[in-house]
Amino acid sequence: MAYFDNAATTFPKPEEVYRKMDEFYRLSGGSAGRGSHTLSQNTGALLRDTRERIGRVLDAGAKQVIFTATATIALNMVIQGVIEKGARTVYISPFEHNAVTRVLHSFEEKAQIHVIQLKTSDDLVYDMEGIRYQFEKERPDLVIMSHVSNVIGLISPVAEVFRLAKGYGATTVVDMAQSAGLVKLAVGQETVDFAVFAGHKTLYGPTGISGFLMKPSFDLPPVLFGGTGYDSANQNMPDSLPERYEMGTLNTSGIAGLNAALCWIEEVGSEKLLEVEVRNRQRLIDLFERYWFLRVVGNSAAARFTGIVSCVMDGISSDSAGQVFDQQGISVRTGLQCAPLAHQFLRTFPAGTIRFSTSFFTSEADYEELQNALDYIAENL
């Protein structure tokens, strides 16, 4: 099976991840903060080390790392908390995931917020002067941006937009589910209030462990409640970080795997990972140009991308094409990829696209199998 669905979850993982997770449950397994015994203390040390490694990989400075089970939960906690504090005018990019847009939609339906899309040109360039005009016309309370689009791999100018937004007093949130560990962004800079990461994507860790980074001084109201192993007599969530937002027992084996993945990223280097993905993307585009029935969506010389390419196929729906690719041993993602706004912007709504996404481990054999599958389709159309 040739795997081109890395935007959903990277596969395979570095060997270090498999070994660390196996060792954790064989030799450790204690629950951090739930006892003073050695196994609990060892797990606590693992959590501290993992937070420090995330901080280094994401250049987080003094930001606090909060662990959650998924990036979707992290985004819910951050967005709902900021809206509870009074945010009303919310700006988003045209490329947000449903993990953002469905949360906002629920509040918009109750007339609690007003959502506006940041002005972006057809050649995928953010119109900074147009955005400045938008902010002048309707002052932003909250600006949320996907750092990398999960549909086309577009790298957004988060730093520039956030600098502009901070001039209007906005709270800023960057969704780094498709970029953490891959595309450099100095999360520790003052213009970034919150950054959300997904452990199982470009951080090359396991599923079930994600989280967010935040300014320790930001008073984010908790929206989830429960036991923390700390200050148990208090029926309010503790004020201390990270306990205020980490209720319940954490996925410690997942954190062990993420720790190993972060060690691997620090060794390989984010620059090298991105270099490989950019090369992979170009290889996909060069291959697709050989076939008359494929059209690449969302490609622009004026923009920067990671190793994600979306296509449409003449005469075949994306879902039907996905079944054909699966029969030929090619794993892809079809449809709307949980990002309907992006497809509306790209004019591929409602049918969606066929998404091919690569990773550091995409191999020569993967490309050979993909070419064989495309040859098969060309012969049978």
N, C-alpha and C positions, 0 to 999 in steps of 0.2 A: 504493500500500500504506500503510495506516494502522498505525503502529508503536506497539504497547502492550506491548512486551517489554523495557522499559528496565531491569528488575531483573536480567535476564540480562546485558545490556551496553547502555549508553546509545548511542542513535543518533537523529539524527546527532550528530557531535562539533562543537565550535566550529571555525570555519574556520581559526583559528590553529593547531590541531593538525595539520590536513592540510598546511598550508604548512610548518610547522617540520619535519615528518618528511621531506617531499620535499627541503627545503633541506639537511637533515642528510646524506643520502646523496649528494647532488649536490656538496656543498661540503666535507664533512668525512668521516666514516666511520672515523676512527681508533679503536683499541681502547685504552681507558684502562688505565694501569698496565702496558702491554705494549711500552713504548718511550719514548724521551726526545724523539722528534721532535715537530714542531708539531701534527700531526693528533692524536696521542695526548694531548698536553697539552691541546689544545682540548676533547677529549672528557672528560678528567678535570675540567676547569673546569665543563663542563655537568653532570656528576654532582654536583659540590659544590654548584652553584647549585640543582639540583633537590632535593637533600637539605634545603637551607636553606628552600626554598619549602614543602616538605612540613611541615617543622617549624613554619613560621608558620601555615599553613592549619589544622594540627591542634593548634596551641598546645602544642607538644611540649617546650618548655623545653630541658633538657639531654639529652633522649633521643637515642639514636643511631638513624639510619635505615639499615636493611638492605634491599637490593633482592633480590627473587626473581622468578621467571618468573610465578608465580601465587600467589594468596592461599592456595590449598590447600597448596602447598609451604611457604609461610610458617607456616601453622598446624601442619603436620607437624613442622617444625623446632623450633618453640617447644614444642609439647605433648610430643613425644617427648623433647626435652632436659630438660624439667622433670620428667617421670616418671623419666628416668634418674637425676636427682638425688635421687629418693626419694619423690616425691609418691604418695600411696596413696588418700586420700579426695578425690574430685573432684566438685565441684558444677557443674551446667550449668543453663541455662534450658530451658524446654520448647520453645524455638524454634530450636535449633541446627541448622546445616547438616550434611550428611554429611561435609564437610571436617573437622568436629570429631568427630562421633559415630562415624564409622567408625574413626578413629584410636583413640579411647577403647575402642571395642568390641574391637579387636585385642588391647589390653592386658588388658581385662576377661576375655576368653576364656582368657587365660593366668593368671588370678587374681592379676594384679599390682596392680590398682586396683579400687576400688569407686566406682561412679558414682551420684549422687543428683541428682534434679531439684529446683531451687529452688521453693518453695511459691508457687503463683500461683493466683488466683481465676478463676472462670469469666468474670468481666467484665474479665479481662486486667490485673488489678492485682497487682503483686508484694506478697505478704504479708510485710512487713518483720519483724513480730513472730514470725510463723511461721518465717521464715528464721533469725532469731536463735535460736529454739528448736532448729531443725535443727542449727545450728552448735554450740550447747551440747551437744547429744546426740552428734553426730559431728563432731569438729573438722575444718575444711576444710584440706587441703594445697594444693589448686588450685581456683580458681573461674574458669570460662569463661563469658562472656556474649556473645551476639549483640546488638550495639547496636540494630540494626533488623532485624526479621524479614523474610526474603525472601518469605514467604508472604502476610502481611497488612500489612506496613509498620509494625508496632508498635514504638514507641520504648521501649526498656527503661531503667529507672533505674540505669544502670551505676554512676554515681558513688556513689549511696547504698549499693548492695549491696557495692561494693568497699571503701568506708569501714568497713562492718561486718565484712567478711571480713578486712581487715588487722588488726582487733582480735584475731583468732585466728591471726595469723601466716601467712595464706594467700598464695600466689603468685596474681596476677590477670592474666587475659588477656581482652582485648576484641576481638571480631571486628567490624571496622568496614567490611566489604566493601560493605554497603548504606548506609553512613552517612558515610564519610570525605568531607569537603568539603561536606556537606549539613547534618548535624545536629551542633551544637557539642558537643564533649567536650574538656575540658582534659587532653589526653594527658600533659602534663608533670607533672601532680600526682603526689605520692608514692604514692598508692594504686593507680596503674596501673603494672604491671610491663611488660606487653607490649600493643601495639596493632597489629592486622593490617589492612592496607588493600589494596584491589583497584583498580588504576589505571583499568580499563575500565568501571567502574560509575559511582558518583556523583562520582568525580574527573574524569570526562569525557575520560579519556585512551584510548590504544589498548589492545588486548589484548596479553598477553605481558609486562606489567610490573606488578608488585605488590610487596609487601614487608611488613616489620614494623618497629616502633619498640620500643626496649628501654632499660632502665636500663644505662648503660655498666658499672656495678659488678656487675651480675648475672652470675654464673658459669654461663652456659648451655652445656652440653656440645654440641659440634657433632655432627650426625648425618649430614651430607653432607660429602664430602671431595673435594679436587682442587686444580688449579692456581689461584693467585691473582695471579700476576705479581709476587709479593713473597716474600722469604725462601725462595727455591726450593730451597735445599739442605736445608732442614728438612723432614723427613717427617711431622711433626705440623702440624696447621693452625696458622697464626700466632695469637698472643694478641691482636694489635692488631685494633681495629674500624675499618671494617666487614669487613676482609679475612678475619676468622675465619669468617664465614658467607657470603661472596660468592665461591664457587668457580666457575671457568669464565668464559667471556666473557659479559658482561652484554648484554641487549637494548638497545643504546645508541640505536637509532632509536626504540624504544619510550619510552626515558627522555626523548628529545628531544620526543616527542609529549606525554608527561606534563608536562614542563616548561612547554610552551605551555598545556596545560589548567590548570595551577596558576596561571599568570599570569592567565588568563581568570577563574578563580574569585576570585582576589584582587581583580580589577577589579569583578566583578559583586557579590560578597559572598555568603557562605554563608546569611545571613539571607534574602536575596532569593530564593535558590534554593529554600530550604525553604518560603518563603511561596508561591511558585508551585506547588510540589508539593502543599501542603495544599489550595490552591484547586483544583488538578486532581483530587485525591481526592474532594473534595465534589462536583465536577461529575460524576464517574463515578457516585457514589452517587445523586445526584439523577436521573441518566439511568436507572440500573438500576431505580429505584423505579417507573418507568412501565410496567414489563413484569412481568406476573404470574408468568412462568416463571423469573425470576431471584431468587436469594436471596443477599444479601451475607453472607459468613462473617467472623467475627472483628471486628465493629464494636462499639465501646463508647464511650459518652460519658465514661467515667472514664479513658480512655487517650489517648495522643498517637500520631499516625501520620504517615508520609510518603505519597507518592503511589502506593501499592500497594493494590489492592483485589482480593480473591478472591471468587468466586461459585460457586454450584452451580446447575445448570439442571434444572428438573423434566422428567423423562422422557427426558433425554439424558445420557449419560455425559460426563465432562469431555473425554476423548480424542476422542469423536465430535463434541462441540461445537467442539473445536479445529479439526477438519477443515472444519466448516461455516464457521467464521470465516475460515479461510485461503482457502476458495473465494470468500468475499465480500471478500477483500483486507484482512483484519485480522490482524495478527501478535499472538498471545497465547501464554502458556505454560500448558500443562495438566498434570494429574497431580499428583505429590507434590512437585515443585520441589526435589528432593534434600533434603527436610526431613520425613521420615516422623514424627518425634516431634511436630512442630508439628501435623501432621494428626491424629495420635492425640489430642492435647490438644483440637483443634477439632472432633473427632468427624467428620472427613471422610476418615478412613483406611478402606479402601485406595484408594478411587476418586479422591481428591484433588479439586482445584478447577480453575476457569478463572481464571488470574491476569492482571489488567490492571495494567500498571505504566507510569507516566508519567515525564516529565522536564521540564526547563526548556524544551525545544524542542517539546513536544506542542502541536499547532496546532489552530486552529478547524476546519481541513479534516479532521484526524484524528477529531475528535468527530462531524463530519457523516457521515463514512464509517462510523463505528461505529454511529451511530443508524440509518443506512440498512440496515446488516447486521442489527441487532436487529429492525427493522421487517420485513425479509425473513423472519427466523426466526419472528416472531409470526404472519405470514401463512401459514406453511407447517407449523406444528406440528399 
